Amino acid sequence: MGNWLEFIRDRVVHRSQVGKRKLDAAFTRRELDAKLRELGERVVALAREGGAAVPDDLAGLLREARELEERLQGQLSDIAALESEGSTT
């Protein structure tokens, strides 16, 4: 009976260590994602200002990002217009 309890205890400890490491990895992934987003935003800003040359293989991504930003601005403008129409009626 004692060996069985030790086995269960060891398994619980082991699984909790695995869970802790998975949680740590998830937090690190979130930090990495945020840092990469920040890096991308800074590179895009520098490229727009002419402060950074964009390699040819990234130019397409930059163009797509600009198109998405323009689409987002249009959508936000539409939302604002609809909201202001709704408040005047």
Secondary structure in CASP SS format (residue, H / E / C, confidence):
PFRMAT SS
TARGET T0000
AUTHOR 0000-0000-0000
METHOD secondary structure of the structure
MODEL  1
M C 1.00
G H 1.00
N H 1.00
W H 1.00
L H 1.00
E H 1.00
F H 1.00
I H 1.00
R H 1.00
D H 1.00
R H 1.00
V H 1.00
V H 1.00
H H 1.00
R H 1.00
S H 1.00
Q H 1.00
V H 1.00
G H 1.00
K H 1.00
R H 1.00
K H 1.00
L H 1.00
D H 1.00
A H 1.00
A H 1.00
F H 1.00
T H 1.00
R H 1.00
R H 1.00
E H 1.00
L H 1.00
D H 1.00
A H 1.00
K H 1.00
L H 1.00
R H 1.00
E H 1.00
L H 1.00
G H 1.00
E H 1.00
R H 1.00
V H 1.00
V H 1.00
A H 1.00
L H 1.00
A H 1.00
R H 1.00
E H 1.00
G C 1.00
G C 1.00
A C 1.00
A C 1.00
V C 1.00
P C 1.00
D H 1.00
D H 1.00
L H 1.00
A H 1.00
G H 1.00
L H 1.00
L H 1.00
R H 1.00
E H 1.00
A H 1.00
R H 1.00
E H 1.00
L H 1.00
E H 1.00
E H 1.00
R H 1.00
L H 1.00
Q H 1.00
G H 1.00
Q H 1.00
L H 1.00
S H 1.00
D H 1.00
I H 1.00
A H 1.00
A H 1.00
L H 1.00
E H 1.00
S H 1.00
E H 1.00
G H 1.00
S H 1.00
T H 1.00
T C 1.00
END
